[in-house]
Amino acid sequence: MTGTSPGTPGRGPLRVGLVGYGLAGSVFHAPLIAATEGLTLDTVVTSNPERQQQARAEFGAVRIASGPDELFGRAAELDLVVIASPNKTHVPLASAALKAGLPVVVDKPVAGTAAEARELAALAEERGLLLSVFQNRRWDNDFLTLRKLLAEGALGDVWRFESRFERWRPQPKGGWRESGDPAEIGGLLYDLGSHVVDQALVLFGPATQVYAESVVRRPGAEADDDTFIAITHADGVRSHLYVSSTAAQLGPRFRVLGSQAGYVKYGLDPQEGALREGKRPGPGWGEEDESLWGRVGSGQSPQTGGGRVEPSLPGDYPAYYAAVAKALLEGGPNPVTAHEAAAALDVLEAARRSARDGVVVSL
């Protein structure tokens, strides 16, 4: 639901409060908010002195709050709150923001369970406020390119969708993302799995069955670091999704097999790397070197020159916040609803049960 906001056309950009200035807040959200017409980064919430200094260095006029309560205490001075803090805080902080009368963007996963996500959605609808989930990889270059190919019918009827989000990190980094405490909502199933499952559902619709294998491979690791999810979609497409920190050889990011042709694409979208390097959206943003473009064809491997080169569309993370601004200012559609996020969490919960019990779970 798009709902209302204190921001109105003609009165200046919407004032955004950003909760959390770790990886998600500093690398993704803050730069994208600052680059979006109609939004301004007003306040960053972090108690870490180094992160406070980092925020001031990049966004000189930004205000600093040491905790969420301080932010919510001046809710009347804000038009949108973005929750980019650790996963376990997403539900309580989003609830507090909505109860303070503020529209909310929440990083993925929006919650630990689908039921919690639907409760948040109900609260937002009750208050008439926007609740949107930051599923930025709907705007990856390869995903946008694949959607274009599917819309054109270039592959025929899709039979199998293979998606890999793999890394080679043989030593655990520690921190809450790799914690084995269920309260932290860590591990790859909920981290990278949130991306690949969301993409599969957007492309091929609802899931009817889920099977998963999820293991801890690295010595000293606590949470899953090598996970496979198989989804049967209602339309018959099979999605095979891999997320791993232990892949010594990385597979293709996408391998999509249809009745007429397949699409194979290696390499990750360049936007995260650019943001980590301090680059900001502008001319040429999201464009990929031609050497990494995928191939479309049949009967041969792309590694031996089979098929034709398919130019990658530019990735477009800025489109997410542009859509959020349009939703608040003009009543446009919510780019990613909490109900969509809940459907992905249904699959993630089923995958966790499948991996634990060794069963296929029907939805």
Disulfide bonds with the S-S distance in Angstrom:
none
